Every structure is written in structure tokens, then in C-alpha cells.
Amino acid sequence: MNNLDIKSILLLDDDPDLAFTMKALLESRNFVVTAVSNGAEGLREILAFEFDAIICDLMMPTMPGDMFYLAVQRSRPHLCKRIIFITGHAQNPKVDAFLKTVDGIALFKPVHTEELISALSLILKRQDEQ
């Protein structure tokens, strides 16, 4: 991977340990990662910068993932196709209902490295095809 291939990722997760681990993992794979702890901070980032992919926890304080998605849909709709949702609430009816309404990728915690890299590859491949 050369410098022209470096991709930027916005990571939204309120669990500092998980966010640190995912950020380190992604940076070891040559991604540039901006980590924030809630959707409000994430929204500020997407309004200021263009990200190649967004990894978004669904359950966060201040602005949860579903509200972040709706805000992205209104402000930067082309980024909606770049979001990978992660959640530890696989059996939560609200989470299930939301995920059924969006055409996105959802990963369930604990997220395995191969799963995450595969989902990112899919998101990035879709962009290259556009």
C-alpha cells in the first residue's frame, strides 16, 4: 500500500478501551483514524472532513448511532453508504428495527479483526466502483 492508498476512517465508540484497540488495529493496517466518543462529535467531524469509511457504535451517549445516521443522511447523504455499524445489542428490538431500515453493514460485538477488515474492504470497493 503506498501513500496514495491511505484511507481515512472516522471511528465513533464511547468505550475508550475498545476505541483505542480498534484505532491501533486500523492504524497498523495503514488507515488514518479519527476517534470520537459520540455522534455529536462525529457529526462535527463529517462536516469538516471527508472520510472514506465510518465505523459507528449504535449505543452511545449524547447522540446514539441511529441519530448520527439520520444527521448524516440530512447533511452529507453520500456518506451513509460508508457507515459500518457496530453493536453489542444484537437482540435489542430498537437496534434490529433500525438496522432493517438502513442499507448498511452491521457487525456485532465482539467484532473480530477479519470481520472488520472485510467490511471496510467492501465499503472501499464500493467507492472505487462509483
URKACOR-V53781 format. One record per residue. RES is the residue in three letters. BURIAL is 1 if it has 9 or more other C-alpha atoms within 8 Angstrom, else 0. Layout:
res->{RES & RES}
burial->{BURIAL & BURIAL}
This chain:
res->{MET & ASN & ASN & LEU & ASP & ILE & LYS & SER & ILE & LEU & LEU & LEU & ASP & ASP & ASP & PRO & ASP & LEU & ALA & PHE & THR & MET & LYS & ALA & LEU & LEU & GLU & SER & ARG & ASN & PHE & VAL & VAL & THR & ALA & VAL & SER & ASN & GLY & ALA & GLU & GLY & LEU & ARG & GLU & ILE & LEU & ALA & PHE & GLU & PHE & ASP & ALA & ILE & ILE & CYS & ASP & LEU & MET & MET & PRO & THR & MET & PRO & GLY & ASP & MET & PHE & TYR & LEU & ALA & VAL & GLN & ARG & SER & ARG & PRO & HIS & LEU & CYS & LYS & ARG & ILE & ILE & PHE & ILE & THR & GLY & HIS & ALA & GLN & ASN & PRO & LYS & VAL & ASP & ALA & PHE & LEU & LYS & THR & VAL & ASP & GLY & ILE & ALA & LEU & PHE & LYS & PRO & VAL & HIS & THR & GLU & GLU & LEU & ILE & SER & ALA & LEU & SER & LEU & ILE & LEU & LYS & ARG & GLN & ASP & GLU & GLN}
burial->{0 & 0 & 0 & 0 & 0 & 1 & 1 & 1 & 1 & 1 & 1 & 1 & 1 & 1 & 0 & 0 & 0 & 0 & 1 & 0 & 0 & 0 & 1 & 0 & 0 & 1 & 1 & 0 & 0 & 1 & 1 & 1 & 1 & 1 & 1 & 1 & 1 & 1 & 1 & 1 & 1 & 1 & 1 & 0 & 1 & 1 & 1 & 0 & 0 & 0 & 1 & 1 & 1 & 1 & 1 & 1 & 1 & 1 & 0 & 1 & 0 & 0 & 1 & 1 & 1 & 0 & 1 & 1 & 1 & 0 & 1 & 1 & 1 & 0 & 0 & 1 & 0 & 0 & 1 & 1 & 0 & 1 & 1 & 1 & 1 & 1 & 1 & 0 & 0 & 0 & 0 & 0 & 0 & 0 & 1 & 1 & 0 & 1 & 1 & 0 & 0 & 0 & 0 & 1 & 0 & 1 & 1 & 1 & 0 & 0 & 1 & 0 & 0 & 0 & 1 & 1 & 0 & 0 & 1 & 1 & 0 & 0 & 1 & 1 & 0 & 0 & 0 & 0 & 0 & 0}
